[in-house]
Amino acid sequence: MAPGTRPGPPPGAAVGRRTLRSETLLVLALSLGASAVSSLISFTGALTRPGGLKDQAAHLNASHAPGRPWLDLSWQVFGIATALVPVFLVAHLLLREGAPGLRAVGLDRDRPGFDLTRGTGLAAAVGGTGLLFYLGVRAAGFNLTVVPESLPEVWWKIPVLVASAVQNAVLEEVVVVGYLLRRLGQLGWTPAAALVASAVLRGSYHLYQGVGGFLGNMAMGVLFVLLYRRWGRVGPLVAAHALIDVVAFVGYALLAGKVGWLPTA
């Protein structure tokens, strides 16, 4: 060791609370915390725009290069891949503190049957309830019309929608449930306060959809935190979230304009 240098902490050494706080804020600022701020700005714009909320649209999975399918595909893959970088950052931070990476929050291949069966049942319950809630709050004028996809009719459309759904699920459940609850617990937050923080954050980055998007996702956040504490794994939550989004994205692609009950923009 060079003269005058100070040895760093050994691998697995305890990380100070100040460092944990800073890391948590940075992870959120690079991912869903930033999305929450963006969502608030978007919702403010929708509220101050002439016309009601249901006459405006919130677009997900839109084309980035209309009329240029290969360039569009490149942008879609780039967006999905870069959105997962915070998940790899979380895995790195967990490994650095001596935890077994994402296995510490229950994202692994140890119990695939458990994750898939619990996730499928949860998706059926939450997805159906969520759709009815969305239709109700939109009809009441409290929500924008959500357009889950507006991609061109190209061969990669469905695979990209499925990949986008999986990316959403992994990012949100790892960061907002597994990582955030672990860090808030290490920082001394009570279980109730951590639950509220996780649920409010989940609702906040869906605020661009309207009041319904905020309240519906906050309720989903409460349920997911409670189930995570019961099961000790984000695996079932990732499976449920991915299935909900796959059905929403692909279902809209197949049904939009063909059934009267599904709002379109």
C-alpha positions as a Python dict, from the first residue, in 0.01 Angstrom:
ca = {
    (1, 'M'): (0, 0, 0),
    (2, 'A'): (133, 341, -94),
    (3, 'P'): (241, 571, 194),
    (4, 'G'): (-35, 800, 312),
    (5, 'T'): (-321, 590, 174),
    (6, 'R'): (-598, 461, 397),
    (7, 'P'): (-730, 106, 365),
    (8, 'G'): (-1092, 74, 260),
    (9, 'P'): (-1346, -141, 441),
    (10, 'P'): (-1309, -516, 389),
    (11, 'P'): (-1562, -692, 162),
    (12, 'G'): (-1893, -735, 338),
    (13, 'A'): (-1822, -469, 599),
    (14, 'A'): (-2122, -283, 732),
    (15, 'V'): (-2215, 24, 529),
    (16, 'G'): (-2289, 343, 723),
    (17, 'R'): (-2637, 484, 737),
    (18, 'R'): (-2531, 804, 562),
    (19, 'T'): (-2394, 601, 272),
    (20, 'L'): (-2708, 389, 257),
    (21, 'R'): (-2924, 702, 249),
    (22, 'S'): (-2718, 855, -30),
    (23, 'E'): (-2720, 534, -232),
    (24, 'T'): (-3096, 500, -199),
    (25, 'L'): (-3155, 855, -317),
    (26, 'L'): (-2920, 803, -611),
    (27, 'V'): (-3089, 478, -717),
    (28, 'L'): (-3428, 650, -707),
    (29, 'A'): (-3296, 958, -888),
    (30, 'L'): (-3169, 735, -1167),
    (31, 'S'): (-3491, 538, -1196),
    (32, 'L'): (-3842, 561, -1057),
    (33, 'G'): (-3792, 868, -841),
    (34, 'A'): (-3709, 1062, -1155),
    (35, 'S'): (-4012, 904, -1323),
    (36, 'A'): (-4229, 1028, -1036),
    (37, 'V'): (-4113, 1388, -1090),
    (38, 'S'): (-4164, 1357, -1465),
    (39, 'S'): (-4510, 1213, -1404),
    (40, 'L'): (-4604, 1503, -1176),
    (41, 'I'): (-4497, 1756, -1441),
    (42, 'S'): (-4691, 1565, -1707),
    (43, 'F'): (-5005, 1553, -1491),
    (44, 'T'): (-4978, 1925, -1418),
    (45, 'G'): (-4966, 1987, -1791),
    (46, 'A'): (-5273, 1771, -1847),
    (47, 'L'): (-5467, 1951, -1572),
    (48, 'T'): (-5388, 2295, -1713),
    (49, 'R'): (-5461, 2199, -2075),
    (50, 'P'): (-5806, 2288, -2212),
    (51, 'G'): (-6048, 1997, -2206),
    (52, 'G'): (-6113, 1715, -1961),
    (53, 'L'): (-5863, 1449, -1861),
    (54, 'K'): (-6048, 1167, -2035),
    (55, 'D'): (-6022, 1358, -2364),
    (56, 'Q'): (-5642, 1346, -2338),
    (57, 'A'): (-5422, 1041, -2384),
    (58, 'A'): (-5129, 889, -2199),
    (59, 'H'): (-4922, 692, -2448),
    (60, 'L'): (-4708, 393, -2353),
    (61, 'N'): (-4486, 195, -2592),
    (62, 'A'): (-4499, 445, -2876),
    (63, 'S'): (-4294, 446, -3195),
    (64, 'H'): (-3962, 632, -3181),
    (65, 'A'): (-3897, 635, -3556),
    (66, 'P'): (-4225, 619, -3753),
    (67, 'G'): (-4181, 471, -4098),
    (68, 'R'): (-3832, 337, -4018),
    (69, 'P'): (-3895, -4, -3855),
    (70, 'W'): (-3533, -113, -3804),
    (71, 'L'): (-3434, 217, -3649),
    (72, 'D'): (-3750, 204, -3439),
    (73, 'L'): (-3661, -147, -3320),
    (74, 'S'): (-3313, -26, -3226),
    (75, 'W'): (-3462, 250, -3012),
    (76, 'Q'): (-3709, 9, -2850),
    (77, 'V'): (-3435, -239, -2754),
    (78, 'F'): (-3211, 44, -2633),
    (79, 'G'): (-3487, 185, -2413),
    (80, 'I'): (-3569, -152, -2257),
    (81, 'A'): (-3203, -235, -2192),
    (82, 'T'): (-3109, 101, -2038),
    (83, 'A'): (-3419, 99, -1816),
    (84, 'L'): (-3280, -214, -1649),
    (85, 'V'): (-2947, -52, -1554),
    (86, 'P'): (-3078, 52, -1207),
    (87, 'V'): (-3158, -314, -1139),
    (88, 'F'): (-2796, -409, -1208),
    (89, 'L'): (-2689, -120, -987),
    (90, 'V'): (-2907, -253, -705),
    (91, 'A'): (-2754, -600, -752),
    (92, 'H'): (-2406, -447, -728),
    (93, 'L'): (-2490, -249, -414),
    (94, 'L'): (-2637, -557, -246),
    (95, 'L'): (-2330, -764, -332),
    (96, 'R'): (-2105, -490, -198),
    (97, 'E'): (-2273, -500, 142),
    (98, 'G'): (-2224, -876, 158),
    (99, 'A'): (-2575, -981, 55),
    (100, 'P'): (-2620, -1239, -224),
    (101, 'G'): (-2723, -985, -488),
    (102, 'L'): (-3079, -997, -612),
    (103, 'R'): (-3128, -1327, -432),
    (104, 'A'): (-3143, -1117, -115),
    (105, 'V'): (-3479, -977, -232),
    (106, 'G'): (-3605, -1304, -379),
    (107, 'L'): (-3533, -1261, -750),
    (108, 'D'): (-3369, -1589, -846),
    (109, 'R'): (-3446, -1931, -994),
    (110, 'D'): (-3477, -2115, -665),
    (111, 'R'): (-3860, -2142, -660),
    (112, 'P'): (-3994, -2090, -1015),
    (113, 'G'): (-4313, -2288, -952),
    (114, 'F'): (-4396, -2086, -642),
    (115, 'D'): (-4325, -1756, -816),
    (116, 'L'): (-4530, -1839, -1125),
    (117, 'T'): (-4835, -1987, -949),
    (118, 'R'): (-4858, -1709, -691),
    (119, 'G'): (-4791, -1450, -958),
    (120, 'T'): (-5057, -1584, -1193),
    (121, 'G'): (-5323, -1581, -923),
    (122, 'L'): (-5223, -1232, -814),
    (123, 'A'): (-5228, -1106, -1173),
    (124, 'A'): (-5579, -1240, -1227),
    (125, 'A'): (-5710, -1066, -916),
    (126, 'V'): (-5527, -736, -955),
    (127, 'G'): (-5558, -714, -1333),
    (128, 'G'): (-5934, -760, -1342),
    (129, 'T'): (-5996, -522, -1055),
    (130, 'G'): (-5757, -267, -1203),
    (131, 'L'): (-5931, -269, -1540),
    (132, 'L'): (-6273, -208, -1384),
    (133, 'F'): (-6129, 70, -1168),
    (134, 'Y'): (-5966, 237, -1469),
    (135, 'L'): (-6286, 228, -1673),
    (136, 'G'): (-6479, 376, -1381),
    (137, 'V'): (-6243, 663, -1298),
    (138, 'R'): (-6198, 748, -1666),
    (139, 'A'): (-6575, 764, -1715),
    (140, 'A'): (-6591, 993, -1411),
    (141, 'G'): (-6334, 1224, -1571),
    (142, 'F'): (-6046, 1163, -1329),
    (143, 'N'): (-5815, 979, -1565),
    (144, 'L'): (-5658, 1022, -1904),
    (145, 'T'): (-5726, 765, -2174),
    (146, 'V'): (-5439, 519, -2142),
    (147, 'V'): (-5304, 396, -2476),
    (148, 'P'): (-5087, 94, -2385),
    (149, 'E'): (-4929, 73, -2728),
    (150, 'S'): (-4918, 260, -3057),
    (151, 'L'): (-4647, 69, -3237),
    (152, 'P'): (-4657, 5, -3612),
    (153, 'E'): (-4778, -329, -3745),
    (154, 'V'): (-4435, -490, -3780),
    (155, 'W'): (-4301, -838, -3700),
    (156, 'W'): (-4131, -728, -3378),
    (157, 'K'): (-4434, -555, -3225),
    (158, 'I'): (-4553, -834, -2992),
    (159, 'P'): (-4202, -940, -2878),
    (160, 'V'): (-4119, -579, -2793),
    (161, 'L'): (-4443, -539, -2598),
    (162, 'V'): (-4370, -856, -2399),
    (163, 'A'): (-4011, -744, -2333),
    (164, 'S'): (-4136, -402, -2222),
    (165, 'A'): (-4379, -565, -1981),
    (166, 'V'): (-4106, -782, -1827),
    (167, 'Q'): (-3871, -482, -1800),
    (168, 'N'): (-4138, -278, -1619),
    (169, 'A'): (-4202, -563, -1377),
    (170, 'V'): (-3838, -632, -1291),
    (171, 'L'): (-3747, -264, -1249),
    (172, 'E'): (-4045, -168, -1036),
    (173, 'E'): (-4060, -469, -806),
    (174, 'V'): (-3684, -484, -744),
    (175, 'V'): (-3643, -112, -680),
    (176, 'V'): (-3974, -10, -520),
    (177, 'V'): (-4034, -321, -312),
    (178, 'G'): (-3723, -534, -257),
    (179, 'Y'): (-3451, -270, -249),
    (180, 'L'): (-3643, 24, -103),
    (181, 'L'): (-3795, -175, 183),
    (182, 'R'): (-3458, -328, 267),
    (183, 'R'): (-3286, 9, 273),
    (184, 'L'): (-3559, 188, 466),
    (185, 'G'): (-3550, -89, 725),
    (186, 'Q'): (-3173, -51, 757),
    (187, 'L'): (-3223, 324, 799),
    (188, 'G'): (-3457, 268, 1093),
    (189, 'W'): (-3794, 333, 929),
    (190, 'T'): (-4091, 156, 1082),
    (191, 'P'): (-4261, -112, 869),
    (192, 'A'): (-4571, 108, 835),
    (193, 'A'): (-4372, 411, 720),
    (194, 'A'): (-4177, 202, 468),
    (195, 'L'): (-4501, 58, 332),
    (196, 'V'): (-4646, 407, 282),
    (197, 'A'): (-4327, 531, 115),
    (198, 'S'): (-4320, 239, -129),
    (199, 'A'): (-4689, 266, -213),
    (200, 'V'): (-4684, 644, -260),
    (201, 'L'): (-4378, 620, -483),
    (202, 'R'): (-4550, 356, -699),
    (203, 'G'): (-4857, 573, -730),
    (204, 'S'): (-4652, 885, -803),
    (205, 'Y'): (-4476, 758, -1114),
    (206, 'H'): (-4814, 656, -1255),
    (207, 'L'): (-4965, 1001, -1196),
    (208, 'Y'): (-4921, 1088, -1565),
    (209, 'Q'): (-5227, 866, -1620),
    (210, 'G'): (-5441, 1075, -1386),
    (211, 'V'): (-5585, 1047, -1037),
    (212, 'G'): (-5702, 693, -1107),
    (213, 'G'): (-5355, 584, -1207),
    (214, 'F'): (-5214, 729, -887),
    (215, 'L'): (-5471, 579, -649),
    (216, 'G'): (-5497, 243, -823),
    (217, 'N'): (-5124, 186, -828),
    (218, 'M'): (-5084, 307, -471),
    (219, 'A'): (-5338, 45, -361),
    (220, 'M'): (-5151, -214, -564),
    (221, 'G'): (-4833, -101, -391),
    (222, 'V'): (-4979, -163, -47),
    (223, 'L'): (-5088, -514, -147),
    (224, 'F'): (-4751, -597, -303),
    (225, 'V'): (-4559, -483, 4),
    (226, 'L'): (-4776, -695, 232),
    (227, 'L'): (-4733, -999, 8),
    (228, 'Y'): (-4358, -943, -17),
    (229, 'R'): (-4334, -944, 360),
    (230, 'R'): (-4539, -1261, 373),
    (231, 'W'): (-4351, -1448, 99),
    (232, 'G'): (-4006, -1290, 135),
    (233, 'R'): (-3966, -1281, -243),
    (234, 'V'): (-4021, -1032, -524),
    (235, 'G'): (-4035, -1323, -770),
    (236, 'P'): (-4415, -1365, -751),
    (237, 'L'): (-4461, -987, -774),
    (238, 'V'): (-4244, -970, -1086),
    (239, 'A'): (-4442, -1255, -1241),
    (240, 'A'): (-4776, -1091, -1158),
    (241, 'H'): (-4670, -748, -1280),
    (242, 'A'): (-4529, -889, -1604),
    (243, 'L'): (-4848, -1085, -1674),
    (244, 'I'): (-5067, -781, -1603),
    (245, 'D'): (-4866, -566, -1842),
    (246, 'V'): (-4844, -833, -2113),
    (247, 'V'): (-5222, -870, -2110),
    (248, 'A'): (-5268, -491, -2112),
    (249, 'F'): (-5018, -425, -2393),
    (250, 'V'): (-5091, -721, -2619),
    (251, 'G'): (-5463, -717, -2539),
    (252, 'Y'): (-5488, -354, -2645),
    (253, 'A'): (-5296, -430, -2965),
    (254, 'L'): (-5545, -704, -3051),
    (255, 'L'): (-5870, -542, -2932),
    (256, 'A'): (-5836, -165, -2981),
    (257, 'G'): (-6106, -43, -3218),
    (258, 'K'): (-6273, -387, -3226),
    (259, 'V'): (-6466, -378, -2897),
    (260, 'G'): (-6683, -96, -2770),
    (261, 'W'): (-6586, -110, -2402),
    (262, 'L'): (-6215, -39, -2453),
    (263, 'P'): (-6138, 336, -2468),
    (264, 'T'): (-5905, 448, -2747),
    (265, 'A'): (-5749, 780, -2834),
}
